[in-house]
């Protein structure tokens, strides 16, 4: 008896823009398990979206690394924010496996909510982090390995030139 299989492939594009400019179903926000949005990208998202987003995330804490929480987007031009922890506590060293787990959890949350198009920033690079190319590889490997029906589109976004170029290189588009 013949067996048929259908490969589900997520369409991936890359933009050299900040995550706050995305207009789609959701942004994946690299987070801290306590839900507090005190530094870096999370702080900028809180400022743009409003403090209620942080209150909602923190009310569900702790959020495990490898899990994700979906909240209201506040004032952002998306339907949701997917908070996906990459560390248990602010300032901890980030490992590449945490980036993989956060990406996978974000994709699963997007699928659960029926999101078609999400944006994922570079995560885990900078202080206490992994190199840009390793972060890009981890994110892209997880997106390519994901076989759910949703999301159908992922936009990798980062205003940091080195992260943007790492995404491009890892996708094999340079």
N, CA and C atoms as a LAMMPS dump frame, in Angstrom:
ITEM: TIMESTEP
0
ITEM: NUMBER OF ATOMS
522
ITEM: BOX BOUNDS ff ff ff
-5.0000000000000000e+02 5.0000000000000000e+02
-5.0000000000000000e+02 5.0000000000000000e+02
-5.0000000000000000e+02 5.0000000000000000e+02
ITEM: ATOMS id mol type element x y z
1 1 1 N 0.85 -1.167 0
2 1 2 C 0 0 0
3 1 3 C 0.899 1.235 0
4 2 1 N 0.711 2.139 -0.958
5 2 2 C 1.562 3.328 -1.021
6 2 3 C 1.328 4.257 0.166
7 3 1 N 2.393 4.875 0.588
8 3 2 C 2.316 5.847 1.675
9 3 3 C 2.675 7.207 1.093
10 4 1 N 1.83 8.172 1.35
11 4 2 C 2.143 9.513 0.873
12 4 3 C 2.434 10.402 2.074
13 5 1 N 3.313 11.323 1.863
14 5 2 C 3.594 12.285 2.922
15 5 3 C 3.652 13.662 2.303
16 6 1 N 3.21 14.617 3.061
17 6 2 C 3.286 15.992 2.593
18 6 3 C 4.244 16.742 3.491
19 7 1 N 5.21 17.348 2.894
20 7 2 C 6.159 18.166 3.632
21 7 3 C 5.565 19.555 3.787
22 8 1 N 5.48 20.005 5.003
23 8 2 C 5.027 21.364 5.263
24 8 3 C 6.274 22.217 5.42
25 9 1 N 6.375 23.237 4.624
26 9 2 C 7.536 24.108 4.663
27 9 3 C 7.099 25.525 4.982
28 10 1 N 7.749 26.102 5.946
29 10 2 C 7.476 27.49 6.315
30 10 3 C 8.262 28.396 5.374
31 11 1 N 7.602 29.39 4.836
32 11 2 C 8.284 30.388 4.024
33 11 3 C 8.987 31.354 4.97
34 12 1 N 10.285 31.575 4.711
35 12 2 C 11.099 32.432 5.575
36 12 3 C 11.599 33.622 4.776
37 13 1 N 11.41 34.817 5.327
38 13 2 C 12.053 35.989 4.732
39 13 3 C 12.821 36.725 5.829
40 14 1 N 13.706 37.618 5.425
41 14 2 C 14.578 38.323 6.359
42 14 3 C 14.483 39.819 6.089
43 15 1 N 14.332 40.592 7.16
44 15 2 C 14.294 42.045 7.045
45 15 3 C 15.284 42.67 8.018
46 16 1 N 15.97 43.708 7.561
47 16 2 C 16.852 44.469 8.449
48 16 3 C 16.033 45.632 9.013
49 17 1 N 15.186 45.285 9.938
50 17 2 C 14.306 46.252 10.601
51 17 3 C 14.105 45.791 12.035
52 18 1 N 13.701 46.738 12.865
53 18 2 C 13.373 46.4 14.239
54 18 3 C 12.048 45.655 14.324
55 19 1 N 11.931 44.811 15.322
56 19 2 C 10.747 43.972 15.515
57 19 3 C 9.462 44.791 15.668
58 20 1 N 9.574 45.995 16.208
59 20 2 C 8.389 46.814 16.446
60 20 3 C 7.726 47.298 15.161
61 21 1 N 8.409 47.191 14.032
62 21 2 C 7.822 47.615 12.758
63 21 3 C 6.991 46.526 12.1
64 22 1 N 6.988 45.317 12.663
65 22 2 C 6.278 44.191 12.051
66 22 3 C 4.765 44.368 12.161
67 23 1 N 4.083 44.076 11.056
68 23 2 C 2.623 44.053 11.041
69 23 3 C 2.198 42.687 10.532
70 24 1 N 1.754 41.838 11.431
71 24 2 C 1.341 40.479 11.105
72 24 3 C 0.591 39.927 12.302
73 25 1 N 0.59 38.613 12.427
74 25 2 C -0.143 38.004 13.531
75 25 3 C 0.517 38.216 14.89
76 26 1 N 1.849 38.032 14.951
77 26 2 C 2.505 38.121 16.257
78 26 3 C 3.997 38.33 16.109
79 27 1 N 4.576 38.846 17.189
80 27 2 C 6.023 38.875 17.324
81 27 3 C 6.404 37.879 18.4
82 28 1 N 7.529 37.223 18.209
83 28 2 C 8.091 36.367 19.244
84 28 3 C 9.083 37.226 20.019
85 29 1 N 8.865 37.355 21.286
86 29 2 C 9.708 38.19 22.136
87 29 3 C 10.56 37.305 23.032
88 30 1 N 11.906 37.338 22.851
89 30 2 C 12.755 36.607 23.788
90 30 3 C 12.57 37.207 25.175
91 31 1 N 12.295 36.364 26.151
92 31 2 C 11.865 36.854 27.454
93 31 3 C 12.693 36.249 28.584
94 32 1 N 12.356 36.704 29.785
95 32 2 C 12.891 36.166 31.027
96 32 3 C 11.731 35.453 31.709
97 33 1 N 12.021 34.372 32.412
98 33 2 C 10.966 33.545 33.014
99 33 3 C 10.013 34.301 33.93
100 34 1 N 10.474 35.398 34.546
101 34 2 C 9.601 36.138 35.463
102 34 3 C 8.604 37.048 34.745
103 35 1 N 8.713 37.139 33.402
104 35 2 C 7.785 37.952 32.629
105 35 3 C 8.077 39.438 32.646
106 36 1 N 9.071 39.861 33.415
107 36 2 C 9.405 41.284 33.499
108 36 3 C 10.141 41.707 32.23
109 37 1 N 9.846 42.906 31.773
110 37 2 C 10.384 43.421 30.512
111 37 3 C 11.273 44.617 30.818
112 38 1 N 12.448 44.353 31.397
113 38 2 C 13.291 45.399 31.961
114 38 3 C 14.462 45.831 31.083
115 39 1 N 14.878 44.992 30.122
116 39 2 C 16.093 45.312 29.377
117 39 3 C 15.911 45.048 27.889
118 40 1 N 16.757 45.705 27.102
119 40 2 C 16.876 45.412 25.682
120 40 3 C 15.569 45.48 24.907
121 41 1 N 15.374 44.495 24.06
122 41 2 C 14.2 44.438 23.196
123 41 3 C 12.906 44.386 24.006
124 42 1 N 12.901 43.615 25.074
125 42 2 C 11.685 43.523 25.896
126 42 3 C 11.285 44.889 26.446
127 43 1 N 12.255 45.667 26.877
128 43 2 C 11.978 47.007 27.401
129 43 3 C 11.388 47.899 26.307
130 44 1 N 11.941 47.801 25.09
131 44 2 C 11.42 48.598 23.973
132 44 3 C 10.005 48.165 23.599
133 45 1 N 9.734 46.874 23.647
134 45 2 C 8.391 46.376 23.354
135 45 3 C 7.412 46.877 24.409
136 46 1 N 7.807 46.822 25.677
137 46 2 C 6.935 47.315 26.753
138 46 3 C 6.623 48.79 26.565
139 47 1 N 7.629 49.576 26.213
140 47 2 C 7.416 51.012 26.009
141 47 3 C 6.439 51.267 24.866
142 48 1 N 6.57 50.515 23.774
143 48 2 C 5.699 50.707 22.607
144 48 3 C 4.308 50.12 22.813
145 49 1 N 4.236 48.978 23.484
146 49 2 C 2.961 48.273 23.642
147 49 3 C 2.156 48.774 24.838
148 50 1 N 2.852 49.231 25.871
149 50 2 C 2.197 49.645 27.103
150 50 3 C 2.531 48.686 28.235
151 51 1 N 2.509 49.203 29.447
152 51 2 C 2.907 48.436 30.636
153 51 3 C 1.98 47.271 30.947
154 52 1 N 0.741 47.302 30.446
155 52 2 C -0.187 46.199 30.72
156 52 3 C 0.307 44.871 30.157
157 53 1 N 1.108 44.928 29.079
158 53 2 C 1.655 43.693 28.498
159 53 3 C 2.577 43.016 29.507
160 54 1 N 3.434 43.795 30.158
161 54 2 C 4.325 43.233 31.172
162 54 3 C 3.52 42.695 32.357
163 55 1 N 2.511 43.43 32.777
164 55 2 C 1.682 42.972 33.898
165 55 3 C 1.026 41.632 33.575
166 56 1 N 0.518 41.496 32.348
167 56 2 C -0.118 40.241 31.944
168 56 3 C 0.894 39.101 31.932
169 57 1 N 2.073 39.341 31.36
170 57 2 C 3.098 38.293 31.305
171 57 3 C 3.557 37.898 32.705
172 58 1 N 3.825 38.89 33.546
173 58 2 C 4.313 38.615 34.899
174 58 3 C 3.27 37.884 35.736
175 59 1 N 2.001 38.106 35.456
176 59 2 C 0.947 37.432 36.225
177 59 3 C 0.914 35.927 35.972
178 60 1 N 1.555 35.481 34.904
179 60 2 C 1.602 34.051 34.577
180 60 3 C 2.963 33.435 34.893
181 61 1 N 3.864 34.222 35.481
182 61 2 C 5.217 33.744 35.778
183 61 3 C 5.197 32.756 36.937
184 62 1 N 6.174 31.874 36.993
185 62 2 C 7.299 31.773 36.065
186 62 3 C 6.904 31.019 34.781
187 63 1 N 7.529 31.439 33.709
188 63 2 C 7.347 30.809 32.405
189 63 3 C 8.651 30.065 32.122
190 64 1 N 8.59 28.784 31.955
191 64 2 C 9.806 27.99 31.777
192 64 3 C 10.48 28.264 30.442
193 65 1 N 11.81 28.158 30.431
194 65 2 C 12.529 28.149 29.16
195 65 3 C 12.053 26.892 28.432
196 66 1 N 11.626 27.07 27.198
197 66 2 C 11.054 25.95 26.446
198 66 3 C 9.538 25.997 26.423
199 67 1 N 8.967 27.008 27.077
200 67 2 C 7.521 27.245 27.052
201 67 3 C 7.304 28.631 26.471
202 68 1 N 6.056 28.963 26.208
203 68 2 C 5.74 30.297 25.688
204 68 3 C 4.405 30.743 26.25
205 69 1 N 4.258 32.041 26.362
206 69 2 C 3.017 32.662 26.824
207 69 3 C 2.572 33.65 25.757
208 70 1 N 1.319 33.6 25.392
209 70 2 C 0.764 34.525 24.405
210 70 3 C -0.057 35.571 25.137
211 71 1 N 0.252 36.848 24.868
212 71 2 C -0.478 37.939 25.507
213 71 3 C -1.074 38.87 24.459
214 72 1 N -1.899 39.753 24.953
215 72 2 C -2.442 40.847 24.165
216 72 3 C -1.276 41.695 23.653
217 73 1 N -1.403 42.329 22.484
218 73 2 C -0.299 43.112 21.941
219 73 3 C -0.22 44.55 22.439
220 74 1 N -1.171 44.957 23.262
221 74 2 C -1.182 46.35 23.668
222 74 3 C -1.358 47.24 22.457
223 75 1 N -0.488 48.22 22.295
224 75 2 C -0.596 49.203 21.208
225 75 3 C 0.147 48.794 19.936
226 76 1 N 0.719 47.598 19.904
227 76 2 C 1.464 47.157 18.718
228 76 3 C 0.514 46.799 17.581
229 77 1 N 1.045 46.8 16.357
230 77 2 C 0.239 46.507 15.168
231 77 3 C 0.256 45.022 14.827
232 78 1 N 0.126 44.192 15.84
233 78 2 C 0.024 42.74 15.69
234 78 3 C -1.151 42.276 16.537
235 79 1 N -1.513 41.01 16.398
236 79 2 C -2.622 40.478 17.186
237 79 3 C -2.184 39.939 18.541
238 80 1 N -0.918 39.508 18.626
239 80 2 C -0.409 38.879 19.846
240 80 3 C 1.077 39.175 20.023
241 81 1 N 1.529 38.987 21.26
242 81 2 C 2.952 38.908 21.566
243 81 3 C 3.175 37.515 22.145
244 82 1 N 4.155 36.801 21.591
245 82 2 C 4.532 35.486 22.114
246 82 3 C 5.781 35.696 22.964
247 83 1 N 5.647 35.536 24.28
248 83 2 C 6.767 35.678 25.209
249 83 3 C 7.399 34.295 25.356
250 84 1 N 8.627 34.175 24.941
251 84 2 C 9.303 32.881 24.986
252 84 3 C 10.642 33.031 25.702
253 85 1 N 10.714 32.608 26.972
254 85 2 C 11.926 32.81 27.758
255 85 3 C 13.167 32.138 27.166
256 86 1 N 14.272 32.892 27.22
257 86 2 C 15.575 32.34 26.846
258 86 3 C 16.461 32.189 28.076
259 87 1 N 16.042 32.763 29.209
260 87 2 C 16.761 32.615 30.488
261 87 3 C 15.77 32.63 31.644
262 88 1 N 16.199 32.018 32.758
263 88 2 C 15.362 32.018 33.957
264 88 3 C 15.431 33.361 34.682
265 89 1 N 16.623 33.976 34.686
266 89 2 C 16.809 35.251 35.377
267 89 3 C 17.597 36.197 34.487
268 90 1 N 17.26 37.475 34.562
269 90 2 C 17.979 38.488 33.787
270 90 3 C 19.462 38.429 34.112
271 91 1 N 20.287 38.578 33.094
272 91 2 C 21.729 38.596 33.269
273 91 3 C 22.395 37.239 33.2
274 92 1 N 21.617 36.165 33.147
275 92 2 C 22.206 34.832 33.037
276 92 3 C 22.822 34.635 31.654
277 93 1 N 23.812 33.779 31.594
278 93 2 C 24.432 33.425 30.317
279 93 3 C 23.431 32.624 29.494
280 94 1 N 23.322 32.975 28.213
281 94 2 C 22.373 32.329 27.321
282 94 3 C 23.108 31.285 26.496
283 95 1 N 22.591 30.08 26.473
284 95 2 C 23.163 29.019 25.656
285 95 3 C 22.365 28.833 24.382
286 96 1 N 22.999 28.245 23.381
287 96 2 C 22.34 28.052 22.096
288 96 3 C 21.101 27.16 22.237
289 97 1 N 21.127 26.212 23.163
290 97 2 C 19.958 25.337 23.344
291 97 3 C 18.751 26.14 23.829
292 98 1 N 18.975 27.17 24.637
293 98 2 C 17.859 28.015 25.08
294 98 3 C 17.24 28.77 23.908
295 99 1 N 18.075 29.18 22.948
296 99 2 C 17.56 29.857 21.751
297 99 3 C 16.699 28.883 20.955
298 100 1 N 17.181 27.659 20.808
299 100 2 C 16.402 26.632 20.092
300 100 3 C 15.06 26.384 20.786
301 101 1 N 15.099 26.223 22.09
302 101 2 C 13.879 25.924 22.848
303 101 3 C 12.878 27.076 22.772
304 102 1 N 13.373 28.308 22.858
305 102 2 C 12.489 29.476 22.785
306 102 3 C 11.851 29.586 21.4
307 103 1 N 12.627 29.318 20.361
308 103 2 C 12.088 29.366 18.994
309 103 3 C 11.023 28.296 18.806
310 104 1 N 11.331 27.073 19.219
311 104 2 C 10.38 25.962 19.088
312 104 3 C 9.088 26.265 19.856
313 105 1 N 9.212 26.778 21.076
314 105 2 C 8.024 27.099 21.881
315 105 3 C 7.197 28.188 21.215
316 106 1 N 7.86 29.179 20.63
317 106 2 C 7.139 30.241 19.922
318 106 3 C 6.377 29.713 18.719
319 107 1 N 6.976 28.805 17.976
320 107 2 C 6.297 28.207 16.821
321 107 3 C 5.093 27.375 17.256
322 108 1 N 5.247 26.624 18.333
323 108 2 C 4.124 25.826 18.847
324 108 3 C 2.983 26.722 19.331
325 109 1 N 3.313 27.825 19.994
326 109 2 C 2.277 28.767 20.445
327 109 3 C 1.568 29.383 19.25
328 110 1 N 2.331 29.749 18.226
329 110 2 C 1.727 30.32 17.018
330 110 3 C 0.773 29.321 16.378
331 111 1 N 1.152 28.064 16.344
332 111 2 C 0.285 27.029 15.78
333 111 3 C -0.986 26.872 16.6
334 112 1 N -0.827 26.831 17.907
335 112 2 C -1.983 26.656 18.799
336 112 3 C -3.014 27.774 18.606
337 113 1 N -2.554 28.98 18.37
338 113 2 C -3.453 30.124 18.183
339 113 3 C -3.826 30.358 16.725
340 114 1 N -3.371 29.497 15.827
341 114 2 C -3.718 29.626 14.412
342 114 3 C -3.089 30.82 13.727
343 115 1 N -1.914 31.221 14.186
344 115 2 C -1.227 32.37 13.588
345 115 3 C -0.582 31.959 12.265
346 116 1 N -0.754 32.766 11.256
347 116 2 C -0.226 32.465 9.93
348 116 3 C 1.145 33.081 9.684
349 117 1 N 1.397 34.27 10.241
350 117 2 C 2.636 34.998 9.955
351 117 3 C 3.171 35.61 11.241
352 118 1 N 4.357 35.178 11.651
353 118 2 C 4.983 35.721 12.854
354 118 3 C 6.372 36.265 12.521
355 119 1 N 6.864 37.124 13.386
356 119 2 C 8.221 37.661 13.261
357 119 3 C 9.059 37.153 14.426
358 120 1 N 10.287 36.762 14.104
359 120 2 C 11.233 36.295 15.105
360 120 3 C 12.492 37.151 14.99
361 121 1 N 12.903 37.776 16.088
362 121 2 C 14.143 38.562 16.052
363 121 3 C 15.341 37.666 16.317
364 122 1 N 16.528 38.222 16.09
365 122 2 C 17.71 37.549 16.584
366 122 3 C 17.599 37.539 18.105
367 123 1 N 18.023 36.468 18.735
368 123 2 C 17.958 36.42 20.194
369 123 3 C 19.177 35.702 20.74
370 124 1 N 19.537 36.09 21.941
371 124 2 C 20.631 35.429 22.614
372 124 3 C 22.011 35.906 22.214
373 125 1 N 22.088 36.949 21.409
374 125 2 C 23.402 37.5 21.064
375 125 3 C 23.623 38.779 21.867
376 126 1 N 24.87 39.209 21.957
377 126 2 C 25.192 40.389 22.768
378 126 3 C 25.899 39.948 24.033
379 127 1 N 25.709 40.705 25.116
380 127 2 C 26.338 40.358 26.391
381 127 3 C 25.833 39.003 26.874
382 128 1 N 26.717 38.222 27.484
383 128 2 C 26.367 36.899 28.036
384 128 3 C 25.66 36.02 27.012
385 129 1 N 26.26 35.899 25.847
386 129 2 C 25.498 35.29 24.769
387 129 3 C 26.306 34.385 23.871
388 130 1 N 25.661 34.006 22.781
389 130 2 C 26.285 33.198 21.743
390 130 3 C 26.616 34.091 20.553
391 131 1 N 27.525 33.679 19.716
392 131 2 C 27.838 34.469 18.52
393 131 3 C 26.621 34.597 17.599
394 132 1 N 26.596 35.669 16.831
395 132 2 C 25.483 35.94 15.917
396 132 3 C 25.179 34.76 15.01
397 133 1 N 26.212 34.151 14.419
398 133 2 C 25.977 33.061 13.471
399 133 3 C 25.361 31.84 14.15
400 134 1 N 25.773 31.544 15.376
401 134 2 C 25.194 30.414 16.097
402 134 3 C 23.735 30.681 16.465
403 135 1 N 23.434 31.915 16.856
404 135 2 C 22.051 32.28 17.173
405 135 3 C 21.179 32.153 15.929
406 136 1 N 21.669 32.681 14.804
407 136 2 C 20.91 32.596 13.546
408 136 3 C 20.691 31.14 13.147
409 137 1 N 21.741 30.329 13.24
410 137 2 C 21.633 28.915 12.87
411 137 3 C 20.599 28.197 13.739
412 138 1 N 20.617 28.463 15.039
413 138 2 C 19.673 27.812 15.954
414 138 3 C 18.228 28.175 15.601
415 139 1 N 17.974 29.441 15.357
416 139 2 C 16.621 29.896 15.023
417 139 3 C 16.18 29.287 13.702
418 140 1 N 17.017 29.375 12.695
419 140 2 C 16.656 28.877 11.363
420 140 3 C 16.5 27.361 11.367
421 141 1 N 17.369 26.648 12.07
422 141 2 C 17.226 25.188 12.161
423 141 3 C 15.874 24.811 12.753
424 142 1 N 15.452 25.521 13.794
425 142 2 C 14.167 25.201 14.425
426 142 3 C 12.988 25.523 13.501
427 143 1 N 13.071 26.643 12.8
428 143 2 C 11.993 27.003 11.874
429 143 3 C 11.909 25.97 10.758
430 144 1 N 13.053 25.58 10.202
431 144 2 C 13.058 24.591 9.115
432 144 3 C 12.59 23.217 9.58
433 145 1 N 12.888 22.86 10.815
434 145 2 C 12.504 21.55 11.34
435 145 3 C 11.033 21.477 11.729
436 146 1 N 10.416 22.611 11.942
437 146 2 C 9.029 22.649 12.397
438 146 3 C 8.084 22.179 11.295
439 147 1 N 7.174 21.288 11.631
440 147 2 C 6.291 20.688 10.624
441 147 3 C 4.807 20.989 10.819
442 148 1 N 4.468 21.932 11.672
443 148 2 C 3.069 22.286 11.869
444 148 3 C 2.512 23.058 10.684
445 149 1 N 1.2 23.124 10.599
446 149 2 C 0.555 23.85 9.497
447 149 3 C 0.677 25.361 9.649
448 150 1 N 0.699 25.834 10.878
449 150 2 C 0.874 27.26 11.149
450 150 3 C 2.063 27.44 12.062
451 151 1 N 2.788 28.497 11.923
452 151 2 C 2.639 29.562 10.932
453 151 3 C 3.163 29.112 9.565
454 152 1 N 2.618 29.687 8.531
455 152 2 C 3.071 29.401 7.166
456 152 3 C 4.216 30.33 6.773
457 153 1 N 4.306 31.493 7.425
458 153 2 C 5.317 32.495 7.104
459 153 3 C 6.019 32.949 8.375
460 154 1 N 7.341 33.017 8.307
461 154 2 C 8.141 33.56 9.397
462 154 3 C 9.044 34.64 8.812
463 155 1 N 9.001 35.803 9.421
464 155 2 C 9.906 36.878 9.053
465 155 3 C 10.954 36.989 10.144
466 156 1 N 12.21 36.789 9.76
467 156 2 C 13.323 36.989 10.678
468 156 3 C 13.706 38.457 10.582
469 157 1 N 13.672 39.155 11.715
470 157 2 C 13.87 40.607 11.71
471 157 3 C 14.894 41.009 12.745
472 158 1 N 15.807 41.873 12.336
473 158 2 C 16.712 42.463 13.304
474 158 3 C 17.338 43.704 12.696
475 159 1 N 17.418 44.763 13.474
476 159 2 C 18.034 46 13.01
477 159 3 C 19.552 45.933 13.117
478 160 1 N 20.07 44.978 13.888
479 160 2 C 21.505 44.792 14.034
480 160 3 C 22.07 44.205 12.741
481 161 1 N 22.998 44.903 12.117
482 161 2 C 23.54 44.488 10.824
483 161 3 C 24.177 43.109 10.887
484 162 1 N 24.936 42.825 11.936
485 162 2 C 25.597 41.517 12.028
486 162 3 C 24.585 40.382 12.167
487 163 1 N 23.502 40.616 12.915
488 163 2 C 22.475 39.581 13.053
489 163 3 C 21.748 39.392 11.728
490 164 1 N 21.393 40.477 11.078
491 164 2 C 20.738 40.409 9.765
492 164 3 C 21.603 39.621 8.777
493 165 1 N 22.898 39.949 8.712
494 165 2 C 23.79 39.251 7.788
495 165 3 C 23.94 37.775 8.166
496 166 1 N 23.907 37.467 9.449
497 166 2 C 23.97 36.064 9.882
498 166 3 C 22.73 35.306 9.446
499 167 1 N 21.563 35.942 9.562
500 167 2 C 20.342 35.295 9.053
501 167 3 C 20.475 34.994 7.567
502 168 1 N 20.913 35.963 6.798
503 168 2 C 21.059 35.799 5.351
504 168 3 C 22.038 34.671 5.037
505 169 1 N 23.18 34.688 5.693
506 169 2 C 24.201 33.669 5.46
507 169 3 C 23.688 32.282 5.812
508 170 1 N 23.053 32.154 6.967
509 170 2 C 22.561 30.846 7.412
510 170 3 C 21.446 30.32 6.514
511 171 1 N 20.689 31.202 5.901
512 171 2 C 19.658 30.765 4.952
513 171 3 C 20.252 30.375 3.607
514 172 1 N 21.546 30.713 3.418
515 172 2 C 22.204 30.375 2.162
516 172 3 C 21.859 31.316 1.041
517 173 1 N 21.502 32.559 1.395
518 173 2 C 21.073 33.517 0.393
519 173 3 C 22.147 34.548 0.049
520 174 1 N 23.345 34.382 0.57
521 174 2 C 24.358 35.386 0.245
522 174 3 C 25.286 34.898 -0.853
